[in-house]
Amino acid sequence: MFRTTSARQSQAASNQEALAFEPAAMEGMTHRMANLGFLGLGIMGGPMAQHLIDAGHTVALWSYSAGKAEKLTGGKPKATPAEVAAASDIIFLCVGDTAMSREVILGKDGLIEQAKPGTIIVDCSTVSPSESKRIGEALAAKGIEFLDAPCTGSKAGAENGKLTFMIGGKKEIFDKVEPFFKNMGELLYYCGAAGMGLSAKLSQNMILGSLLQAFNESMVLAVKSGVDPNQMLDILNNSAAKSTFISVKAPMVFKRNFSTNFSVKWLEKDMQLMLDHAGEQNVPAPITALSAQMLRAAIAKGYGEDDICGSIRLLEDLTGTTVKG
């Protein structure tokens, strides 16, 4: 089943939709707010949690990095994920990788230790679909509901409440959480059963990762050949190769601005997840494999913490070329 929801709701309308929740499943809610939790307060998670707080909900917070929870205005910092679970009816998390996700949900002092039956856990991280399914099965054994809901939109999307979510899990659970997704994003795609949100996200990122490598190669080649980079971008924007991604990232490269919106190391992590998932499905992915290796090489050169557009420096270094406007 496939469903798209657009046209972001107002705060009042979003809170009104929360009234449709069943009281037995959503104990602790009032007519104005819900008891929510949020784990992982980085580039994406911090703004996402702040939007939930600003919508009027009570939000228990936890982060790997000390002090991040205290920086969010109006949140309720907690010492452990388990304490977040004790205070929450619906819990969102947005962490870096599969191991982190499993640890905060199922590990020592994890959500599972104090989550009540009927609690809903929503993992917005980009992690392994197969491992996410196993996490969901472990939670189901305790009467806890689970959705995989990776998002895209990068830093700007998170800050502006314009993320796109791809959701997998029970349809009726998605329907209950939908109003809260709308506090953080504009587009919601219900993709089907558990793991299918992650499958959709990884399939999208496969194109992103390979498009990035194509841009790096073409721009370095053009500049090495003597073509003005600004003219080259204008040509791309008025040809069949036009891409919103390139239109956004190229000016950052020209200005040598590699401040992080989505880091090289996290895209490389996602590319490896894609290869693992493709292997499980017996789908060849040779272009993805090469793109992943190029990102890994950029990390080896010291560019892993920078924005993904900073990966162009690997080819610049190899060719003695600088793509600068």
N, C-alpha and C positions, 0 to 999 in steps of 0.2 A: 504494500500500500504506500502511496506517495501523497504527501500533502504539503502545501506551501501556505504560509500565513505572512501577509505583509501589512503595511500601514500601521506603524507603531502606535499603540494605544496611549492615551493620557494616563497620568498616575492615578487619577480618581477612577477611571474606567477599569484600569488593571486591577486595582484593589477590589472594586466591586465584583469582578469576575471571580476573585478568590472566595466569594461567598458560596459559590457552587460546590466547594469542597465538602466532603462528608465529615461531619463533626467527629465521628469515631476514629477516622483515619488521621484527622488533622487537629487533634487535641491541642489546645493552647492558642488557637487563633482567635482573634476578636473580629468585630465587624470592620475594623480599620487597618489591621496589620497582621502579619504572620510572624511566627518565630522561625527564622531562617539561620543557616550557618554557611560560612564560606571559608575554605581552606586554600592557601596558596595566593599570596598577595603581591605577585610580581608585576611585570609590565602589563599583562592582560588581567590577571585576577584582581589586582588592586582597584582599578576603575570599575570592574564589574561589580565588586562588592559594594563600592561607594554608591553605584546606581540603585542597588537594592535598599541601602540605608536611606538614600534620598527619597525613595518612593514611600517611605514611612514604615518600613518593616523593622523589626528588631533582629539584628544580625550579629550572631556570635562569630568571632574571627580567630583564626590561627594561621601562622606562617612559619616556614622553616627559619626565616631570618628574623632575629630578635628586633623588636621595635616597629616593624611594619604595621602590625595590627593597631598599635597606639596612634599611628599617624592618620588613620582614617577617622574622619569626624563622625561621631555618633555611633560607632560600632562598639561591640562588647568583646574585648580581647579575652582569650582563654589560654590556659597553659598547655593543653594537649588537645588533639583531635577528639579524644573521648569526651572531654568536657564540652566541646562544641556539640557533640551528638546528644549529650544529656539535656542541652538547652534548646534543641532545635527539632522541628517537625520535617523540614526539608533542608537538605545540606548540599551545597554546590562545592566542587573543588576544581582547581585549575593548576596543576603541578607539571613539572618538567618532563617526566618520563614514566614508563611502565612501572619500574621498581618503586618510585616515589608514590605512585597511585596505590599500588598494592599495600605499601607500608602504612600510609595514613588511613587506609580503609580497614585492613585486616591485621596489621601489625600490633606490637605492644603499644598500649594507650591509643589504639586506633579507634575509628568510628564504631566498629562492630561491638566494642566492649560496652558501650553505654547507649547505643541507639535503641529506641523502643520499637517493638513490632508495629508496623505500619509507617515507620519513618521512610522517607524517600531520599535516596542519595543520587545525585546527578554529577557524573564525572565529565567535565568540560575539557579535560586534558586530551591530547592526541597521543594515544597509547596503542598497544597491540590489541586488535579485535579479539583474538582467541583468548588472550589473558583477561581481557575485560569481561568476556563471557564467564570465565571461571570465577572471577570476583563476584559477578552477579549471582552465580549459583551458590557461592558460600554465603552471601547475604540472604538469599531466598530461604536458606535452611533456618535462618533466625527470624523469618517473617519480615525482612526488610526489603523494600522495593528499590530498583536500580535502573537508571537510564545512562547510556553512553550518549554524550551530547557535545562532541568537539565543535569548536567554533572557528571562524575565519573572519578576517577584517583587520588584523594586526593592531598595533598600538592605537592608531587613530580611531578605528572602529570601536575598540573597547572604551576609549575616553569619551567618545561621542554617543555611546549607546546605540551603535549601528552595526553590531555584529550579525553574522549569519550563523545559525546553529543547524547542525545535522544530527538528528536524534534517532536512536535505536532503543527498543524496549517495548513494554506493553503500551498499547494505544491509550488505555484508560488512565495510565499514570502520566503519560505525556499531556493529556487533556488537563489533568490537575495542576501540572507545573507550568503550563503554557502562559498564564498571566505573568509569572515571574521572569520567564524568558523575555517577555516583551519589555520588561524594565531594562534589559541589557542589550537587546538587539532589535533588528527590523525584520529579518527574514528567518522563518522557521521551516525546516524541511523534516517532516516525519518520514523516515526512510524505511521503517519496518521493525523487524525483530531485533533482539539484542545483538550488538556488534555491527549492525548495518549503518548506523551513523558514522562509525569509525571507518568502515569500508568506503563510504562516500567521501569522507574527508581525505583519506589517503589517496584515493583516485584523483581528487582535485589537486592535491599537492604534488602528485607525479608530474602533472603538466607544469605547475609552477616551477619545480626544480629544474626540469629540462629546458623550460623557456629561459630561465636565468642563465643557464650555460650557453644557450644559443645567442643570447644578447651579449654575454661576455666575449664570446669568440668573434661575433660579427663586428662589434664596436672596436675591439682591439685590432682586427684586420683592417677595418676602414681607416682608423687613425694611423696605423703603421704604413698604410699605402698613401697617406697624405690627405685624406678627406677630412674636412672640418667636422668635428663631432656634432655641433649644433645643426649643421646642414644634414648630417646623416640622420639625426633624430627627426627632423622635419620630413625627410623622405620616408622614414618608417611610419610616421603618423599619417601619411597620405598614400599608403600602399596597402596591399593585402597583408603585410606583416604588422599592421597596426595592433598595438596592445596597450591596454590601460596600465598594466604592470610596468611595461617599458616606459611609458609616458611619465609615470611617477618616479621610477628608480633612476632613469638616465640623468635628470637634472641633479640628483644627489651625487652621482658619480662625477659629473662635470665640476661640481663645487667641492669635491673631495670630502663630502659629508657622509660619514659612515656610522653616525650615531644610531643606536640599535632600535629598530621597530620589531624586527624578527631576525634573530641572530643566525649566523652561519652554522653554529654548532647544533641549534635546534632543528634547522632544516635538514642537516645531515642525519640527525637522529630520525626524523620523519622518513627520509629516503630509505634508510635501513629498514624501518617498519614496513614500508611499501614492498621492499624486496622480500622480506619474510612472509608477508601476507600473500604476495604473488606466488611464492613458492608453495604455500599451503593450498593455493587454488590451482596450481599447475599452469600458471600464466607466465610465459616468458616476458622479461622486462629488461632487455639489454640496454636501452637508452637510459633508463633509470639507474642501472648499475654503473654506467660510466659517469653519469651526473653525480652520483653519490661519491665516487672516487675523487672527482675533481673537488668537491666540497671538503672531503677528508684531507686532500692535499692543502687546501686553503687553511684548514685548521692547523695542520702541521707547520705552516708558515707563520702562524701566530695571529690569524685573522678570525678565529672562531667566535670571539665575543662581539664582533662587529656586525652591523646589519648585513643581510645577505648580499646587498649590492657591493659590499666591500670585497667579496670573493673575486671580483674582476682583477684585483691586484696580483693574484697568482699568475695569470696570463701576462699582465703588464710586466711583472718581474722577469718572466721567462723570455719576453720579447724586447725588453728595453723600451717599452712604450708607456706613455701616460695619457689616459683618456680624460682630458681636462678642457672645460669650456673656456 
